[in-house]
Amino acid sequence: MVRVKSSQKIFTEEEVSSLTGICREHLRNLASSKHLGSMARAVGAVSADAWLFTQSDLMIMTVLHPRCDH
């Protein structure tokens, strides 16, 4: 079970990784293969891609993928 504040609507890739225990590599693969989250590009940065997730995305990921052991 993952507990979050009810007021928080958007989660960054780092937050989701720490909450679910899924490493960032597996998190990105899962997000792209299951069409979860959305990629946001920082304004003015060429290579600063960041994934943003909703609370629904977070709950789906906890069911689909176990915690990483590495």
VENLIN-V666396 format. One line per field, one symbol per residue. ss: DSSP state (@ for helix, = for strand, . for the rest). phi: phi as a letter, one per 20 degrees, with the letter a starting at -180 (. if undefined). burial: 1 if it has 16 or more other C-alpha atoms within 10 Angstrom, else 0. A space follows every 10 residues. Layout:
# VENLIN-V666396
ss=???
phi=???
burial=???
This chain:
# VENLIN-V666396
ss=.........= ==@@@@@@@@ ...@@@@@@@ @@@@...=== =.......== ====@@@@@@ @@@@......
phi=.ddcffeedc cegffffffe neffffffff fffdldmbed dffndedeec ecceffggff ffefcffeed
burial=0000000001 1010011011 1110001101 1000011000 0000000000 1111101100 1100000000
